[in-house]
Amino acid sequence: MSSPRSAVPTAAAVPSATAAVPSLPSVPAPVPSPSPSAPVTGGSATSSAAPTVAELMDFVRSAARDESLIAALPLDPEGRTWIRLDGPGGSEAWLIGWPPGTGTGWHDHADSFGAFTTAVGALQEHSLAVRLPTDGWKSLELTDGMDRSRELATGQGRAFGQNHIHEVLNESDVAHAVSVHAYYPPLPRIRRFSRTGAVLRLEQTERPEDWQ
């Protein structure tokens, strides 16, 4: 939800539980990872072969242009909402609504790669240009130059690889945002982090049974 995850997540969700989707002092506490519901078909047709990153990107862009799908998502002024979608090739996909001022907190999607696109409004993504150790660590001091930031306006999106560390935010004070996210393989786990200055700390590891 970022599945969404904070929900997710995040990225997703990214769904009204905590996700997609980690606690960060400057953003609201994350909501639970999206909990699966009956899949809704959105975007391009699904296939049996494992999808590529490009196919996930095509899917989220197509779904984001589906006005009837976007209109089906209930929006809540207090928390993120979500609908699980039928992603291509067995991928995990979510349509996520973001009230003003909400975000996922810092997290990654472990061994899954993915893509997401903003369908309504604008989202801000903060990410880290670092590949974290897979396991066996609790804190990491970040060096200068690792931070990346981008705004994803309506129709804009991005793909990402495994172990991509980011947080996704709706920084608007007044407007909801809506986005579409897809991950493959279906999220095996989500690692959630807190950050104080240059120190990143592993706070929690979520697995599918935690959000299903």
C-alpha positions in Angstrom: 0.0 0.0 0.0 2.2 0.9 -0.2 0.4 -2.8 0.0 -0.8 -1.4 0.4 0.4 -1.6 2.1 0.4 0.3 5.3 -2.2 -0.9 4.2 -0.9 -3.2 1.8 0.4 -2.8 1.5 1.2 -0.4 1.0 2.4 -0.2 -0.2 -1.1 -1.5 0.2 -4.3 0.1 2.4 -2.1 -0.9 0.6 -8.2 -1.7 2.7 -9.7 -0.1 6.6 -6.9 -1.9 8.4 -3.1 -1.0 8.9 -0.8 -1.6 6.0 0.3 -1.6 2.9 1.3 -1.3 4.3 6.0 1.5 10.2 5.9 4.4 12.5 7.5 7.7 11.5 7.4 10.7 13.8 6.4 13.1 11.0 3.5 11.1 9.6 0.4 9.5 11.1 0.8 6.0 12.4 0.3 3.4 9.6 -2.9 1.6 9.2 -3.0 -2.2 9.1 -2.0 -4.1 5.9 -5.0 -4.5 3.6 -7.0 -7.6 4.4 -8.1 -9.6 1.4 -11.6 -9.4 0.2 -13.3 -10.9 -2.9 -11.0 -10.0 -5.9 -12.3 -7.4 -8.3 -11.1 -7.5 -11.8 -9.6 -4.2 -12.9 -7.3 -3.1 -15.7 -5.9 -5.5 -18.2 -6.7 -9.1 -18.4 -4.8 -11.6 -16.2 -2.5 -14.3 -17.5 -1.1 -17.5 -16.0 2.5 -16.6 -16.6 4.5 -14.8 -13.9 4.3 -11.1 -14.8 7.2 -8.8 -15.5 7.7 -5.4 -13.9 6.6 -3.8 -17.2 3.4 -5.9 -17.1 2.6 -4.8 -13.6 3.2 -1.2 -14.6 0.8 -1.6 -17.6 -1.8 -3.2 -15.3 -1.8 -0.4 -12.7 -1.9 2.3 -15.4 -4.8 0.6 -17.1 -6.7 0.2 -13.8 -6.0 3.8 -12.9 -7.8 4.9 -16.1 -10.9 2.7 -15.3 -13.3 5.4 -14.1 -16.0 2.8 -13.0 -13.4 0.9 -11.0 -12.1 4.1 -9.3 -15.7 5.2 -8.5 -16.3 1.8 -6.8 -13.8 2.6 -4.0 -15.5 3.9 -0.9 -13.6 6.8 0.6 -13.3 7.5 4.4 -12.2 10.9 5.8 -10.4 9.2 8.7 -8.5 6.2 7.3 -7.3 4.5 4.1 -9.7 2.2 2.3 -9.0 -0.5 -0.2 -10.3 -3.1 -2.7 -8.3 -6.1 -3.7 -8.0 -6.5 -7.5 -7.4 -9.4 -9.7 -3.8 -8.7 -10.8 -2.0 -10.2 -13.8 -0.3 -13.6 -13.6 -1.2 -14.2 -9.9 0.1 -10.9 -8.7 -1.3 -9.2 -5.6 -3.0 -5.9 -6.5 -4.9 -3.2 -4.6 -6.9 -0.1 -5.2 -6.2 2.2 -2.3 -7.9 5.5 -1.1 -5.8 8.0 0.9 -7.4 10.7 3.0 -5.6 14.0 3.4 -2.5 13.7 5.5 -2.2 9.9 5.6 0.8 7.7 4.8 2.3 4.3 5.1 5.4 4.9 7.1 8.8 3.4 6.1 8.5 -0.2 4.8 9.7 -2.6 2.1 8.1 -5.5 0.3 10.9 -8.0 0.8 11.2 -10.4 -2.1 8.4 -8.9 -4.2 8.8 -6.3 -7.0 6.0 -4.1 -8.0 4.5 -0.9 -9.4 2.0 1.7 -8.5 0.2 4.6 -10.2 -1.8 7.6 -8.8 -5.3 7.5 -10.2 -6.7 10.6 -8.4 -4.9 13.5 -6.7 -1.2 13.3 -5.9 1.1 11.1 -3.8 4.6 11.8 -2.5 7.1 8.9 -2.4 10.2 9.1 -0.2 12.6 6.3 -0.8 16.2 5.2 0.1 18.8 4.3 -2.4 20.2 1.4 -0.3 19.8 -2.3 -0.3 19.3 -3.5 3.3 20.7 -6.8 4.6 18.1 -9.5 4.3 18.0 -10.5 8.0 20.0 -10.3 11.2 20.0 -6.6 11.8 18.0 -4.1 13.9 19.4 -0.7 13.0 21.3 0.9 10.2 23.0 4.4 10.0 22.3 5.9 6.6 24.9 7.9 4.8 24.4 11.2 2.9 22.9 11.0 -0.5 20.6 8.0 0.0 17.3 9.9 0.2 15.1 10.2 -2.9 11.8 12.0 -3.2 9.3 12.3 -6.0 5.7 13.5 -6.5 3.4 11.3 -8.4 0.5 13.3 -9.8 -2.6 11.8 -11.4 -1.5 9.4 -14.1 2.1 9.1 -12.9 3.6 6.0 -11.4 6.7 4.0 -10.8 8.0 0.5 -10.7 10.4 -0.9 -8.1 12.5 -4.0 -7.5 12.9 -6.2 -4.5 13.7 -4.8 -1.1 12.6 -1.3 -2.2 12.4 0.9 1.0 10.0 3.7 0.8 7.1 5.6 2.4 4.1 6.9 0.5 2.1 10.0 1.6 -0.9 12.0 0.6 0.5 15.4 1.7 -2.7 17.4 0.6 -4.6 19.1 3.4 -7.9 18.8 1.7 -8.0 16.2 -1.1 -8.2 12.5 -1.2 -5.8 10.5 -3.4 -6.4 7.1 -5.0 -3.8 4.8 -6.3 -3.4 1.3 -7.8 -0.6 -1.1 -6.6 0.5 -4.5 -7.8 3.2 -6.9 -6.4 4.8 -10.1 -7.5 5.2 -12.6 -6.0 2.2 -12.0 -3.7 3.7 -10.3 -0.7 5.6 -12.9 1.4 6.3 -10.3 4.1 6.5 -6.6 4.8 9.3 -5.1 6.9 8.3 -1.9 8.8 10.9 0.6 9.9 11.1 3.8 12.0 13.5 6.5 11.2 15.2 9.1 13.5 17.5 11.3 11.5 20.1 9.1 9.8 19.2 6.0 11.8 16.8 3.4 10.3 15.4 0.8 12.7 13.6 -2.4 11.9 10.5 -2.4 14.1 8.3 -5.3 12.8 8.1 -8.0 10.2 4.6 -8.8 8.9 3.6 -12.0 7.1 0.5 -12.9 5.1 -1.2 -14.4 8.2 -0.9 -11.0 9.9 -3.1 -9.2 7.3 -5.3 -12.0 6.0 
